[in-house]
Amino acid sequence: MKFTVGQLRETIGISPETFRHWKRVLPPFAARVGRTPAFSWGDLLSAAVINHLTDHCGVRVGHLATVAQKIVDLCNATPWTALDGNLLIVNIGSNDCVIAREATDAASTDGALIVCFLAPIITRLRAMLLRDQSPATQAHLRFSVIEVANEQQTTRLAK
């Protein structure tokens, strides 16, 4: 399933102006043009991570330009279920990032590390994607139970 720019913006909660700025500054988003669906599930997660780093951690989006492609690649390489409970560790000094179970799994560095917990971001994304679906959404599709016989049973019953 692919998402449009509007669906991505609405899901992660950014304005059109913010996304336009991201397109100018972040290489992975610059190539996405038009109104056709172009964003994967991993792209949604990576955009939510970048939004979290800028809104909650105070990192300027321009400083993420060098690691943005790596964040997108990591989020697209692994399903959300496998990423849930992991950390995304961004090494500002080496312009690299890794997915790890614990902060100690990151390679030693002389630079600064930003540790981003993926579980709350994934939980928030799931809630946003499922916000319009209630358990009774398809209640009208429930059918009563009936007995169905396959072709062999029908042949045996006829003899």
C-alpha positions in Angstrom: 0.0 0.0 0.0 1.3 3.5 -0.9 0.3 6.8 0.7 -0.1 10.2 -0.9 1.7 13.4 0.3 -1.6 14.5 1.9 -2.0 11.2 3.7 1.5 11.3 5.0 1.2 14.9 6.2 -2.2 14.2 7.9 -0.9 11.0 9.6 2.3 12.5 11.0 0.7 15.9 11.7 2.8 18.3 9.7 1.7 21.3 7.7 2.0 21.7 3.9 4.7 24.4 4.5 6.7 22.0 6.7 6.6 19.3 4.0 7.6 21.8 1.3 10.6 22.7 3.5 11.5 19.0 4.0 11.4 18.5 0.3 14.0 21.3 -0.1 16.2 20.1 2.7 15.9 16.3 2.9 17.0 14.3 -0.1 14.6 11.3 0.4 11.6 13.6 0.2 12.9 15.8 -2.6 12.3 13.1 -5.3 8.6 12.5 -4.4 6.5 14.7 -6.7 2.9 14.8 -7.9 -0.3 13.6 -6.3 0.2 9.9 -6.9 0.8 7.6 -3.9 4.5 7.4 -3.4 5.1 6.7 0.3 5.5 3.3 1.9 4.8 2.3 5.5 8.5 2.7 6.2 8.4 6.2 4.7 5.6 7.1 7.1 7.6 5.8 10.0 10.8 7.6 8.9 8.8 10.9 8.5 7.3 10.4 11.9 10.8 9.9 13.4 12.1 13.0 11.7 9.1 15.0 12.9 9.7 13.7 16.4 13.4 14.6 16.3 12.6 18.1 15.2 9.5 18.8 17.3 10.4 17.0 20.6 14.2 16.9 20.5 14.9 20.3 19.1 17.0 19.1 16.2 16.9 21.4 13.1 15.7 19.5 10.1 18.7 20.8 8.1 21.0 18.9 10.5 19.2 15.7 9.6 19.9 16.1 5.9 22.9 13.9 5.9 21.3 11.0 7.9 17.7 11.3 6.5 18.3 8.8 3.7 19.8 6.3 6.2 16.7 6.8 8.5 14.4 6.1 5.5 16.4 3.1 4.5 16.3 1.6 8.0 12.6 2.2 8.4 11.9 0.6 5.0 14.1 -2.4 5.6 12.3 -3.8 8.6 8.5 -4.2 9.3 7.0 -2.1 12.1 6.3 -5.2 14.2 10.1 -5.9 14.3 11.0 -2.3 15.0 8.5 -1.9 17.8 10.5 -1.8 21.1 13.7 -0.9 19.4 15.7 2.3 19.4 16.8 4.4 16.5 20.3 5.8 17.4 21.5 8.8 15.3 25.2 9.5 15.5 25.5 13.2 14.7 29.4 13.0 14.5 29.6 10.3 11.9 26.3 11.1 10.2 25.1 7.6 10.6 22.2 5.8 12.4 21.4 2.3 13.6 18.4 0.3 14.9 19.3 -1.3 18.2 17.6 -3.0 21.1 19.5 -1.0 23.7 21.5 2.2 23.7 24.7 0.2 24.6 24.4 -1.6 21.2 25.5 1.6 19.5 29.2 1.7 18.5 31.4 3.9 20.6 31.6 7.4 19.3 33.3 10.7 20.0 30.3 12.6 18.8 26.8 13.1 20.2 24.1 10.4 20.0 20.4 11.0 19.7 18.4 8.0 21.0 14.8 7.8 19.7 12.4 5.2 21.1 10.4 3.8 18.2 7.5 2.2 20.3 5.6 5.4 21.1 6.0 6.7 17.5 4.7 3.4 16.1 1.9 3.4 18.6 0.9 6.9 17.6 1.1 6.1 13.9 -1.1 3.0 14.3 -3.7 5.1 16.3 -3.7 7.7 13.6 -4.1 5.2 10.8 -6.9 3.3 12.6 -8.7 6.4 14.0 -11.7 6.1 11.7 -12.2 2.4 12.2 -14.4 1.2 15.0 -15.0 -2.5 15.7 -18.6 -2.1 14.5 -17.5 -0.6 11.2 -18.3 -3.8 9.3 -21.0 -5.2 11.5 -23.5 -5.1 8.6 -21.4 -7.7 6.9 -21.9 -10.4 9.5 -23.8 -13.4 8.2 -25.7 -16.0 10.1 -24.1 -19.4 10.4 -25.3 -21.9 7.7 -24.3 -25.4 6.9 -22.3 -25.8 3.7 -21.6 -29.2 2.1 -18.7 -29.7 -0.3 -19.1 -31.6 -3.6 -18.1 -35.0 -2.2 -20.6 -34.8 0.7 -23.4 -33.8 -1.7 -22.6 -36.8 -4.0 -22.6 -39.2 -1.0 -25.9 -37.8 0.3 -27.5 -38.2 -3.1 -26.6 -41.9 -3.4 
